[in-house]
């Protein structure tokens, strides 16, 4: 398995108030990992599954230049950086730049055994600085609950938690400073990532609370308003088309009344109506952290129909490609010493069947939408 290169693609979609995932591709690649080759594999996968690429909401990968460019080539500007990968880089780079800590680690041959035998060593490594990063990584690595809307709030909480640490020794202070520096460097503009910002605003548990950049927050709200206008216009055009297809009735005394009703209905579909939906939502109290935002929106969809459509799209996105990482852990188990000659095409089928078992048991396989989120990773 380690001697061969594979591209794994995992699709994620919502069914009702539940999030589901399924493996749609584990493809062996004998070509160089160029952006063009990766983009071609992605496009071929969409063709194979009959997926309209315009309906793919977003694609989550690490920030490798070839992956980002491949997504642009295949789908346009729909790339979202994997939050878990960024957190991992924050921890790694902070440790690497902390000379005193790096020297301490290199003196130890077996770091795991050393940790178990020495509480002092654990304290010297200042796990309290790294623990918030670990907690944030675990929090955003699930695939059965909304994670796209958690990225911005988690970064805000992570910064506040690290800032609040009271450290006396120089090693701890240096590491704390480096962690904050890395967070600012790698996540300083995360609020400008439109899909994540919209997901946060439309998560009833967070809304605008965790934004530190007012312009980014305003931009996300403005984008939501634009999306609502588009929905209203499409609805009006659809209804107008339906009416034009109907044959003219014979004499009807109420004909002018019907015209007035249609005029009144169109007026209710104007921008003011959309703004009212958003205003009602933003003025309402925030939800509890342990609530399912999809369930909350399911309860609100009659009162806020346009906003519900947008919220559902962005809340069913994800914030990491951890699911694809897990995919290759399972693939490694499938391609073991007894089956190490398993062909890539057969592995693709086995991984699909394994991932679809839970979906099939729930009867959701026929509910998979044409447009969904893709997570992918090269190994």
N, C-alpha and C positions, 0 to 999 in steps of 0.2 A: 504493500500500500504506500509506503513512504518513498518508494522508488518511482512511483507513477504520479502524474499530475492530473487533478480532477477539478472541474468547475461544478460547484453545488448551488442549486437554485431552490429556494424555499418560498412558497407563496403563502400569503396571510390575508385573511378576509373575515368579515363579520357576518354572522348569521343571527339575527335577532339581537339579543344582548350578550352574546358569546363571541369570543374571538377563536378562530380556528386556523390551523396551519397544515400545509401538505407539501411534500417534496415533489417538485415537478421536473427535476433534472439532476442527475449526477453524471456528468459527461467527462470521459477521459480525454485529455488534450495532449496531443503530440506536437503541437505547434508552440512557438514562442508566445509568451503572455503579453502580446502587444494589445493596445487598445482596440485596434481593428479586428483582431482575431476574437477577442472577448465579446466585442459588440456583435460580431457575426453569430457567435454561439447563442447569445441572448436573443437575437432576432429570430434565429432558427427555432429556438424553444417556443417563442410566442407563436410562430407559424404552426408548429407541431400541435400546440394546444388550442389553436384557434383564438388566441388572445389578441384583441385590438390593443396595440401599444399605447394608443391615445387614452385608453381607460386604465392604464397602470398608474396608480396614484403617486407612488414614490419607489425608489430603489435604495436600499441601505447597504453600504459596504464600508470597509475601512477607507482611509483617506489616501491610499496609494494612487499616484498620479495616473497610472494606466487604468485603474478601475474607474476613477472619476471621469476620465475622458471617454472610456467605453460606454458609460451610462449616458453621457451627453450625445455620443454618436448614435446609440440605439434608441434612446427615449427622449432626448432633449434635456432641459434643465430640471431633472427630477431626482437628483442625487441628494441623499441625506447621510452625513457622516455617522459612523457607528459610535455612539456615546461611550460604550464599554471600552472600545479600543482607545479612545481619547483619554479616558480615565487611567487606563493601564500605562499610557505614555507619560501621563502626569507623574505617576508613582515612580516609574522607572527612571525618568530623566531627573527627577528631584533627588533620588538616591545617588545617581551617577554624578551629579554636580556637587553633592555634599562630600567633599574629600575625606573628612574625618570619619564619616559613616562608611564610605566605600572602603577605606583602609581597614576599618574594623571588621567588615564582612570578609575581606580577602584573607584575613588571618585565620579564618575558620574553615576547616576542610569539610566538615559535615554540619551545615548550618541548622538542619532539623534537629539532630542530636544535641547540638549546643543549646538550642532554644529550650529543649526539654530539661536540660541539666542546669541551666543557669537563668534564674529569674532576673539577675542583675543584667545579664546580656540582653534579655528581652526589653528591660526598661531602657537600656542604653540605646537600643534601636528605635526607641520612642514610637512604639506601636500606636500610641494615642494619636499621633499625627497622621498615620496611615489608615487608622481604623475608619474614619469618615469616608475615605475613598473606597474602601472595601464595602462598606454599608451601601454607598450609592451604587456601586457596580451590581451588587446583588439585587437591589431594589428595581433596577431598570433592565434586568436580564430575563425577566419572565416573558412568556409568550401567550399566556392565558388571561392577561389583564392589560389595560391600556398603559403604554409606556411612552408614547410620543409626547404626551402632555406632561410627563413627569420630568423631562430633561431640564428645562429651564428652572422649575422649582427646586430640583435636586442640586443644581449648580449653585443657586442662591443659598440654599441651606448648608451646602458643603462649605462655601466660603465663610458664612457666619460661624459655623462650628469650628473651623480651623482658626479663625480670628480670635475666638473666645478662649482658646487654649492658653493656659498660664504655664510657661516653661521657663525654668531658671537656668539650666546649663546651656552653654554655647552651641552644643550639637543640636539640641532640640530647637533652639531659636533659628539656627541656620536652616534646618530641614523645613521648619514651618514657613520661613520666608521663601524658600525655593518652591515649595508646594503652591503657595499663593501666586508666585511668579509664573509657574507653569500653567496654572488654571487660567490666569489672565491671558497668557500667550495663546493657549489652545482653545479656550472657550469664551474669550472676551467678546466675540461677535455672534455668539450662539443665538441671541435674541433676534438677530437679523435673518435667521434661517426661517423663511416664511412658513413652511408647513408646521414646524415645531411651535412657532409663535401662535399661529392660529389654533393649533390643538390645545395649547395652554389656555388661551383666552376662552375657548369653548368647552373647557373642562369645568363643570360646575364646582369642583373642589378648589380650583385655583383662580380662574378668571385673570384679573390683572394684578393680583397681589405680589407676585414674585418678580415682576419686571423691574429692572434697575435703570433701564434706558427708556425714558418716556416716548422718544421718537419711534423706537422699535415697537412699542406697545400700540401707539397711535396708528402706525403703518399696518399692523396686523388687524386692528379694528376696521380700518379703511378698506382693507382687502376683503374682509368678511362682508362689508356693506356692498362692495362691488359684486361679489358672488351672489348676494341676495337679489340684487337688481337683475342680474343675468337670469336667475331662476324665475323671477316675476315676469320678465320679458318673454321667456320661453313658454311659460304657462299661458300668457295672453295670446301669443301667436298660435299655440296649440288649440286653444278654445276658439279663436277666430277661424282657424282652418276647419275645425269640426262643424262650426255653424254654417260655413260657406258650402259644405258638402251636402247639407240637408236640403231636400226639395222644398220649394216654396209652398206654404200652406194656402188653402183657399181663404176667403175673406175671414178676418179675425178682428173683432173689435178691440182686443187687447194688444194688437200689434205695437202700437206706440208705447204701451206700458212695458212690453218686453224690451223695446229699445232703451227706455229709461233705466230698466234694471241692468242691462248690459253695460250702459254708460257708468252707472253707479258702481258696478262690480269692477270695471277697469280702473276707476278712480281709487278703489280700495287696494288695488294692486300696485299703486305708485310707490315711489321711494319712501314716502312717509310711513307707509304700512310696514315696510322692511325695517326702517329705523325704529319703529315702535317695538317690533319683535326684539331687536337687539337691546334696546333700552330697558324693556321689561326684564330681559334675561340678566343684564349687567346689574340692575338694581336689586335683584332678588338675593337673599342670603346665600353664602357659599355652602356647598354640601360638606358632609363629613368625609374625612380622609379615607375611611374604610368602605365608603359606598362605591358602587359600580357606576361610573359616569354614563355608560350606555343604558343602564336601567333608568337613571334619572332622565335622560333624553327620551327614552321610550315613553315615560310618563308625561313629557312636555310636548310631544310631537303634534298633538292636536292644537294646543295653544300657540306653539311656535313652529309651524310646519316648514317654513323655508330654512330657518336656522337649524332645525333638526337634520335636514338633508346634509348641510355643510358640516355640522358637528360629527355626524356619523362617518363621513368620509375621512376626516382628519384624525378622529380618535381611534379609528381602526388601523392607522399606521403604527409603526413601531419605532423604537429609538435605538435599537442595536441589531447587529447581525449575529448575536449569540446563538440563535437557533440554528444557523448554518454551521457554527462551530460544533454544536452538539451533533449535527448531521454527520460530520466526519468522524466523530467518536464512535457513532454507531456503524459507520462504514468500515472503520478499522476492525470492529468486532466481526463484521460480516466477512471481510477479507482476512481471514486468519491464516495460520500456517497450513491448515488442511485445504483451504480454498484460495490460496494465493494466486492461482491462475485464472480466477474468475474474470471473465471479460467485462469490459466497461459497460456494454449494453445490458448485460444480465444484472450487474450491480445496480444500474439505473432502475430497472424494474423492481428489484428486491427492496430498494430504499423507498420507492414510491408506495409499494404495498405495505411496508412497515409503517410509514408515516400516515397512510390513509386509513389504517385500521380503526382508530378512534373516531374519525369522521364518518366512516361507513357505519359503525355501530350506532352513531347518533342519527343516522339518516340524513346527514347534511351534504353528502356528495353531490346530490342533484341541485343543491342550493348555491354551489360555488358561482360567484358572479364572474362576468367577463373581465371586469377590472379589479385588480387587487394589488397589494403591495408585494414586492419581491425583495427577498434578502439573498445575498449571494456572497460566496467567498471562494477563493482559489486555495488549494492545498497542494 
